[in-house]
């Protein structure tokens, strides 16, 4: 199977703008014209400084409708990529709807293309929270990852065994979310996943096929279409905790060999001990996978610890990205952020976690640890950019520069 982004890119760049009703580009032209030809006061001097005019022009390129420029991380280790984003609102009455699509490509030849239609409604249910809306999403994503690190499966893999594999996949599906009250919500998702995984052809890289096979990396030789079903609940309390507890079933539509079940809990506890400019966060994650006799969880669908996972969520930040991989996982993180001066803040964190090939092997006494510190950059009450170093792994320093997963 070979998935190419060409058709999706054409759809994103050419077809979707035909549906646009809003066009901000005349204003972009006006703002950028003022960089060299600014309005002047009666005394003949520019009304606004050059840096302000330049900032306004630059900001327009990242916010204009229906198309603007986006720069984003594709996956950890894949670099950042620029590309076009299309966004258009279709609101009507109590329904708010929008269509958005983005395509980016990095200098390392990683690429992604995604499109989503979202429809939200203010209230379905008498006790809905005012801060929530019913939401229905319909989406399609495609990614091309030419070289991803793989160290093996289990909690005791060697760093020296690192190899690379290529991964391309397409995902299409939908999900719904409904808040039944201020403290409880629920949702469900249904999606189809078409993976394509194999060795790398670059002679400068060590391919996964040189050290691993189907027995040590299940799913290496064949990747069937998977249908993913999910149901979840969201118990939460405003400004204190937010949990997602989900049951997932992945159905191998070919032989059934790679069908598996997964129970996953993600929790976040947030505190502001000294005001909104100070945030103390505790995050925890538990994943338990289960297979029928003779089945296996594909290695590319297993959980990872180290750096950030494939979705960009931080894990054991003192280790390399994807350093440990297995079907089961436990992770606990604590982080303190404090605004120091203007938009600049400081942060410190501690992570501990473990992966395991079976849930009974998860043990608090065998968890790995890392810690670190760095800087954060704020806009309003949110952090929009982080740079830090992860330490304590015994495997060197792991730096991070990027946009945190919000």
N, C-alpha and C positions, 0 to 999 in steps of 0.2 A: 504494500500500500504506500503511495507517495502523495502527500498532501502539499500543495503549493499555494502561496498566499496571493497569487496574481489575481484570480477572480474576485476574492474578497476585497482586495485593495481597490480594484476598479469599482466595485459596488460602493465602497466607503467614500471614495474620492469623487466619483462621477454621478452615480445614480441618486444617492440619498439627498444631496443638496437640492434636487428638483422639488422635494417636498417642503422646502424651507419657506416660512412666512416672514421671518425676521432676518434682516441684513444689517449688520453693524459696520460693514466695511467702508461705507461713505464716511463714518465718523473716524475710522482708523486712518483714512487718507487725510482727513482734516487735521487730526492730532499730529500725524507725522509730518505734514507740510509745515506745521508750526515750529518744528525743530530748527529748520533753516530760515523760515520766514515768519517770525513770531509777531503777534499783535504788539504794538508799541504804545507807550504812554505819550502824553503831550510833549514831554521832554525828549522823546525820541529813543528812550531805552526800552528793552523788552519788558512786558508786563509780568512775566514769570521767568525764573532762572532757567538756564539751559538744562540743568540736571533734572528739573521737574518736567520739562517738556519731553525730554528723552525718556524718562520713566513712564510717562503717560503713553507715549508711542509704543514703547516696548511691552507694557502691560496689555495693550489692546490686542497684540498678536496672540496672547495666551488666553483671551477671554471672549473675543469677538464671535458673534453668531452669523451664519450657521456653522462656519468652519474656523477653527483656530489651531494654533500650534500646541502640541503636547510633548513634553520630555518626561519619560518615565523609565523606571527599572523594569526590565522584562522578567528576569528571574535572578536571584542571587548568583553572582559569578558570570552573568551574561551581559553586564554593562547596562548603560542607559541608552535609550534610543529616542530620536525625534520622529515625529510623524503628525499627520492631520487628525483632528477630532471634529466630528460633526455632532451638533447638539441642536435639537429643536423641541420646543414645548407645544403641546396640544391640549391645553386646559379647557374644561367645559363644566360649568356648574361646580358641584362638589368634587368632581374628578379632576385630578392633576395627572397629566400624562406627558411623557417625554420619550424621544427616540435619540439614542446616542451611540456612536461608533468611533472606534479609534484603531489606527494601524501604526505601529512603530517598528523600527529596525535599528539594531545597534552595530557598532563598528566591528564587533566580534561575530557578526553574521547571525545573531539571535534575532528572531522576529516574533511579533504577535499581532493578531487582528481580532477585534471583538465588537459585537453589536448587542445592544440591549434596548428593549422597550419596557418601560415601567408605567404602571397605572396605580395611583393611590387614591384613597377615599378617606374623608376625615373620621367617620365613625361607622362601624358595624358592631353593635352591641351597646347596651345601655350604660355600662360602666367603663367604657374605653377611656384611656388616659388622653389628656389633651396634647401630650407631647408625641403621641404615636398616631400612625395612620395604617389602615389596611393597605397592603401592597401586593401586587401581582407582577412578576417579572418573567419575561420571555427573552432568552439570550442564546447567542452562539459565539464560541471562542475557538481560535486556532492558534497554535504556537509551534515554532520551529526552534529546537534547542540542539545545536550541532555537537556540543560536547559538555556532558554533565559528569561530575565526579561521583565515583562509586568505590567504597572501601570494603564492601562485603556486608553480610547480614549478621547482626548480633551486637552485644554491648562491648565486645573485646577485640574488635577488628584492629588491624595494624595500619598506621598512617602510611607506611611504605608500600602497602598493597594498592594504593589508589590507582584506578584506571578510569577511562572515560567511555561513556556510551552516548549515542545520539537518541533524541526523542522528539517525535512530532505527534501531535494529537489534535483532534477536533472534538469539541463538546457542544451539544445543543440541548436545551431543556427549558424548564419553567419552575418557578416556585411561588408559593403564596405565604403571606405572613399576616396574622391578625392579633392585635392586642385586645384581650378580653377584659382587662382591668389595668390599673396602674402598676400592678405587681406581677401580672401573669400574661404571657402571650404564647402562641403556638404557631407552627407552620409545617409545611411539607414541600418536598421537591421531587421532581422526576427529570432525569436527564440521560442522554445516551453519550457514551464515550468511545471514540475510535482511536486507539493508540497505535503508534508505529515506533518500535524500539529496536536498536541493534548496535553493532560495533561501529567505531569511527574509522574512516579511511585515511586520515592524515597520518603519514609516517612519523611525524614528530610527536604524536601522542600515543600512549599505550592503550590499546583498545581493550574493552571489557572481555572480548573473546579470547584474549591471551592468557587470562588467569581464571576465568569463571565459565561455567556452563549452565545448562538447564537445571541441574541438580543444586548448584550453589547460588544461582540467580534465577528463580522461577519466573517464567515469562520471557526469557531471553530469546527463545527460538520462535515463538508464535505469540501473537497478541490479538485475541478475539475482541469483538465488540462487546462492551459492558453496558448494561442498563442499571442505573443507580437510582434506588428508591430511598427517600429519607423522610422521617417524621421526627419532629423535635418540639420541645417545650422551652419557654424562656421565663423562668422565675427571676425577678429583679426588684431592686429598690432604688429609686432615683438617688443618684450621687453616692450610693453605698456599694451595691453589688449588682452584677448582671451575669446570669448563667445561661448557657445553651446546652441542653441535654438531648442528644439525638441518637436514634437507632437507624443504622444504614444497612441496606442490603445491595450488594453488587452481583448482578446476574450475568454469568458468562453465557452468551446467546449461542455459542458454537458447541463445545463439548461439555460445558458445565464444570470443567476442571478448575477454573479460576473463579468460581462463585464463592463469595465469602460474606460474612456479616461483621459489622463493626459498631461498637457502642463507644460514644465519645462524649466527654464532658469538657466544656470550656468555661472558665469562670474568671471574672475580673472584680476585684474589690478596689474602690477608689476613695481616697481620703484627702482632705485639704486641711492639714493641721494648723497652718499659719496663713490661711487665706487662699484665694484662687490662684495666686502666683506660685504656690507650692503644692505639688501633687505627689502623694505617696500611693503607689499602685502595687497590689499583689495579684498575680495571675497564676492560674493553675490549669493543667490539662491532663486528662486521663483518657487513653485510648486502649480498648481491648478488642482484638479481632478474633474471629472464630471461623473455622472451616469444617466442613464435613469430612469424613474419612476419605483419604485419597486426594483431597483438594489442596490448593495452595494459594496464598496471597501473592500476586505478582510483585516482584521486587520494586517496580516503578510506582506501585500503589501503596507501598509501605511508608510508615511514618519516619521522619528523620529528626535527629538532634545535632546541633552544631551550627553556629552562626545564625542564619535564618533558613526557614524551610522554603519549599518551592513557591509558596504563596506570599513570601516576604515577611512572615511572622517571625520575630526573634525567638531563639531557643537558648541553647548553651553558647553564649556569645564569645566565650574564650576559645572555642574550638572552630575549626574550619567549617564552612557551609557543608551540610549533608554528611558530617563526619560519622555519625552512627545511624544505622537504619534497621528497622525490624517492624513486625506487625503490631507490637504493643509498646506503649509509652507512658511515662509519668513525667511531669515537668512542673516545677514551682519556681516563680520568679518574683523578686521584689525590686522596685525601682523608685528612687526619690529624685524629683526634678524641682529646681528652684530658679525663678527668674532673678538674675543678678543685676543686670543693667539694661534698660530698654528692652529690645527684643531678644537679648542674649541671656541664656540661662545655663546652669550647670546640672549635671546628672550623675548619679552613682547607682550601680545595680549589683544584684547577686542572683545567680541562676543555679539550680540544681535539678538533675533529671537522669533518667535511665531509659534505655530501650530494652526489649526482651523478645525472644521468639515465642514465648508463651507467658500468659498473664501470671502464672504462679511464680515466675522467676523475678517479677518486679519486687524490689526490696529497697526500703529507705536507707538501709545500711550500705548498699552498693551503688548509690547514686553518684554521678560525677558532678563536679562543681566548677563554677567560674564566676568572676567578678570583674568590674571595670568602672570606668568613669569617662566623662566627656562633656561636650557642650550641646545645648539645644537652642533652637531659634524659634521664637514665639510670634504668633500673629493673633491678637486678641487673647483668648484663654486657651488656645490650642498650640501644640508644638507641631511645626511644619517641616523642620529639618533637623537631623541629628548627625553628630560626628563623635565617635567614641572609640576606645580600645578595650578589647576583652582580654582578660588575663587569667592566670590560675590554672590553665589546662595542662601545663607541663609540655605543651607542643608549640610554644612560641606565642607571639602577640597576634591577635586577630583584630584588624581595624575595620571600621564601618563608616561610610559616608553616604547619606541618602535621606530619602523621604520616608518617614515611618509609616507603617501600615495603620491606617486610621479605622 
